[in-house]
């Protein structure tokens, strides 16, 4: 096991423990809703966003106890997006992380409410984190909200993604979709970790550029996995992007050119950290972890 893989296991354990404490108990009323939230929250996610938040925080010498609640909140927002993404009105998927999606396990209405509840609770978690200053909490809530919503955030990206199905779009339009749909929440994860650590404006700018490249790298890799890995490996329906006529990098450039693009973006992520006078080794390893993942 590599150091960054061990790091991710440690982060996942800490964040999962926090999520277990923060979420309502499964038997608390309304129990069906709370069971649905927990079903999706603890479905075996890789915790990439908490991982990059902790990696950025550690790079800038944060007290890691201060990172936990924000990392948990961002993972709640990510899980909300997956629940809604899988709905029949969106991507209509029955499988997520190797088991039934929330709406298949429960029902569509409960799945919608479970996503809504996770999104709302995420902001409550950050706003009520008394280990952080009121000024920092306000800034985190604002920046996370911007990354989650519109006009430049994840929700806007999902709308653009839906509108692009079956259409011929330019590479700039494709990058714009993924910068919002996938990249925005990954970027804010890194930025939040650096913010909590007290990074300077110059350092934050470098982290933001690095994180934007990491977000793009994640999506390029995700697109590749969809066309090169079986359902059993992915834990979700393989080939679903092509069936839905989604705009993807392999669909636009082909598999080999997309692999070359992934290597180029990985190098750009590393270059973005060149101005940071810190030990950025963990962040660099994180880029490799994303690029080399198999699911």
C-alpha positions in Angstrom: 0.0 0.0 0.0 1.4 3.4 -1.0 1.6 6.3 1.5 -1.2 8.2 -0.2 -3.4 5.1 -0.1 -2.7 4.7 3.6 -3.5 8.4 4.0 -6.8 8.0 2.3 -7.7 5.1 4.5 -7.0 7.2 7.6 -9.0 10.1 6.3 -11.9 7.9 5.4 -12.0 6.4 8.9 -11.9 9.9 10.5 -14.6 11.3 8.2 -16.8 8.3 8.4 -16.8 8.5 12.2 -17.7 12.2 12.0 -20.5 11.5 9.5 -21.9 8.7 11.7 -22.1 11.2 14.6 -23.4 14.1 12.6 -26.2 12.3 10.7 -29.5 11.4 12.4 -29.7 7.9 13.7 -31.3 5.4 11.3 -34.1 4.7 13.7 -34.9 8.4 14.4 -38.1 9.6 12.9 -38.7 9.8 10.1 -36.7 6.6 10.0 -37.2 5.9 6.3 -35.6 9.2 5.3 -32.7 8.7 7.7 -32.1 5.2 6.6 -32.0 6.4 3.0 -29.5 9.1 3.9 -27.2 6.6 5.6 -27.7 4.0 2.8 -26.1 6.4 0.3 -23.7 8.1 2.7 -22.1 4.8 3.8 -22.2 3.0 0.5 -18.4 2.6 0.2 -17.4 5.9 -1.3 -13.7 6.6 -1.9 -13.9 9.9 0.0 -11.8 11.7 -2.6 -13.0 15.2 -1.7 -12.3 14.8 2.1 -9.0 13.3 1.1 -7.9 16.3 -1.0 -9.2 18.7 1.7 -7.0 17.0 4.3 -4.1 16.8 1.9 -4.3 20.6 1.3 -4.7 21.2 5.0 -1.7 19.1 5.9 0.4 20.8 3.2 -0.2 24.2 4.9 0.2 22.8 8.4 -3.5 22.8 9.6 -4.6 21.5 12.9 -6.3 18.5 11.3 -9.1 18.5 14.0 -10.3 21.7 12.4 -10.7 20.0 9.0 -13.1 17.2 9.9 -16.5 18.8 9.9 -15.9 20.7 6.7 -14.7 17.5 5.0 -17.8 15.7 6.2 -20.0 18.5 5.0 -18.5 18.4 1.5 -18.9 14.7 1.4 -22.6 15.2 2.3 -23.0 17.5 -0.7 -21.2 15.1 -2.9 -23.6 12.3 -1.8 -26.6 14.5 -2.3 -25.4 15.0 -5.9 -25.0 11.3 -6.5 -28.5 10.5 -5.2 -30.1 13.1 -7.4 -27.8 12.2 -10.4 -29.1 8.6 -10.3 -32.8 9.5 -10.4 -34.9 8.5 -13.4 -35.3 12.1 -14.3 -31.5 12.5 -14.5 -29.2 9.6 -15.4 -31.6 6.9 -14.4 -29.2 4.4 -12.9 -30.0 1.4 -10.7 -26.5 0.8 -9.4 -24.1 2.9 -7.4 -20.9 1.7 -5.7 -21.9 -1.9 -6.3 -25.4 -1.8 -4.8 -28.9 -0.4 -5.4 -29.1 3.3 -5.9 -31.1 5.2 -3.2 -34.3 5.5 -5.3 -34.2 1.8 -6.1 -33.6 0.8 -2.5 -36.3 3.1 -1.1 -38.4 5.1 -3.6 -38.0 8.3 -5.7 -39.6 10.7 -3.3 -37.5 9.4 -0.4 -34.4 9.7 -2.5 -35.1 13.3 -3.4 -35.7 14.2 0.2 -32.6 12.3 1.3 -30.5 14.4 -1.1 -32.3 17.6 0.0 -31.6 16.8 3.7 -27.9 16.0 3.1 -27.4 19.3 1.2 -29.1 21.3 4.0 -27.3 19.5 6.8 -24.0 20.1 5.1 -24.3 23.9 5.5 -25.5 23.5 9.1 -22.4 21.5 9.9 -20.1 24.2 8.6 -22.1 27.1 10.0 -22.2 25.5 13.5 -18.5 24.5 13.6 -17.4 26.5 16.7 -13.8 25.3 16.3 -13.5 27.8 13.4 -13.9 31.6 13.6 -17.2 33.1 12.6 -15.4 34.9 9.7 -13.9 31.7 8.4 -17.2 29.8 8.7 -19.0 32.5 6.7 -16.3 32.4 4.0 -16.5 28.6 3.8 -20.3 28.6 3.6 -20.2 31.1 0.8 -17.5 29.4 -1.3 -18.9 25.9 -0.8 -22.4 27.2 -1.8 -20.9 28.8 -4.9 -19.2 25.5 -5.9 -22.4 23.5 -5.3 -24.9 25.6 -7.1 -25.1 28.1 -9.9 -24.0 29.8 -12.1 -20.6 28.2 -12.0 -21.1 25.3 -9.7 -22.1 21.6 -9.7 -25.8 22.0 -10.2 -25.3 24.2 -13.2 -22.8 21.7 -14.6 -25.5 18.9 -14.2 -28.0 21.0 -16.2 -25.5 21.6 -19.0 -24.6 17.9 -19.0 -28.2 17.0 -19.5 -28.7 19.5 -22.3 -25.6 18.2 -24.1 -26.9 14.6 -24.3 -27.1 13.6 -28.0 -25.6 17.0 -29.1 -22.3 17.8 -30.8 -20.4 20.2 -28.6 -17.0 21.8 -28.7 -14.1 20.8 -26.4 -14.4 24.1 -24.6 -18.1 23.4 -23.9 -17.2 19.9 -22.7 -14.5 21.3 -20.3 -17.0 23.9 -19.1 -19.5 21.2 -18.2 -17.0 19.1 -16.3 -15.3 22.1 -14.6 -18.7 22.8 -13.0 -20.2 19.3 -12.6 -17.2 17.6 -11.2 -14.4 20.1 -10.9 -16.0 22.7 -8.7 -16.6 20.5 -5.7 -13.2 18.9 -5.9 -11.6 22.4 -6.3 -13.4 23.8 -3.3 -12.3 20.8 -1.2 -8.7 21.7 -1.7 -9.3 25.4 -1.3 -11.2 24.8 2.0 -8.4 22.8 3.4 -5.9 25.5 2.6 -8.2 28.2 3.9 -8.6 26.5 7.2 -4.8 26.1 7.4 -4.4 29.9 7.0 -2.7 29.7 3.5 -1.8 33.1 2.0 -3.7 34.5 -1.0 -0.8 33.5 -3.3 -0.8 30.0 -1.9 -4.6 29.8 -2.3 -4.3 30.8 -5.9 -1.8 28.0 -6.6 -4.0 25.5 -4.8 -7.0 26.7 -6.8 -5.2 26.2 -10.1 -3.9 22.8 -9.0 -7.4 21.7 -7.8 -9.0 22.8 -11.1 -6.6 20.5 -12.9 -7.3 17.7 -10.4 -11.0 18.1 -11.0 -10.5 17.8 -14.8 -8.2 14.8 -14.3 -10.8 13.1 -12.2 -13.5 13.5 -14.9 -11.2 12.5 -17.8 -10.3 9.4 -15.8 -13.9 8.7 -15.0 -14.9 9.0 -18.7 -12.1 6.5 -19.6 -13.2 4.0 -16.9 -16.7 4.1 -18.2 -15.6 2.7 -21.6 -12.7 0.5 -20.4 -13.9 -1.2 -17.2 -16.7 -3.7 -16.6 -19.7 -3.0 -14.3 -18.3 -5.4 -11.7 -15.1 -3.3 -11.4 -16.8 0.1 -11.5 -19.6 -0.6 -9.1 -22.0 1.2 -11.4 -23.3 0.5 -14.9 -20.5 0.5 -17.4 -21.0 2.1 -20.8 -23.9 4.2 -19.5 -22.4 7.4 -20.8 -22.4 6.1 -24.4 -25.9 4.7 -24.0 -27.2 8.1 -22.8 -25.2 9.9 -25.6 -23.3 11.8 -22.9 -20.6 14.3 -23.9 -17.4 12.6 -22.8 -13.7 12.9 -23.6 -13.3 9.4 -25.2 -16.4 10.1 -27.2 -14.9 13.3 -28.5 -11.2 12.3 -28.9 -11.0 8.5 -28.7 -9.5 6.4 -25.9 -5.8 6.8 -26.7 -5.9 10.6 -27.2 -7.9 10.9 -23.9 -5.2 8.9 -22.1 -2.6 11.4 -23.5 -4.8 14.2 -22.3 -4.9 12.7 -18.8 -1.1 12.6 -18.6 -0.9 16.2 -19.8 -3.4 17.4 -17.2 -1.6 15.5 -14.4 1.6 17.4 -15.4 -0.3 20.7 -15.3 -1.5 19.9 -11.8 2.1 19.4 -10.7 3.3 22.5 -12.4 0.6 24.6 -10.6 2.2 23.8 -7.3 5.7 25.0 -8.5 5.3 28.3 -6.7 4.3 26.9 -3.4 7.2 26.9 -0.9 5.9 23.9 1.1 6.2 20.2 0.9 3.6 19.5 -1.8 4.5 15.8 -2.1 1.1 14.6 -0.8 -0.8 16.7 -3.2 1.4 15.4 -6.1 0.7 11.8 -5.0 -2.9 12.6 -4.9 -2.8 13.5 -8.5 -1.2 10.2 -9.3 -3.9 8.4 -7.2 -6.7 10.0 -9.2 -5.0 9.3 -12.6 -4.2 5.7 -11.8 -7.5 4.6 -10.2 -9.3 1.6 -11.7 -12.9 2.5 -10.5 
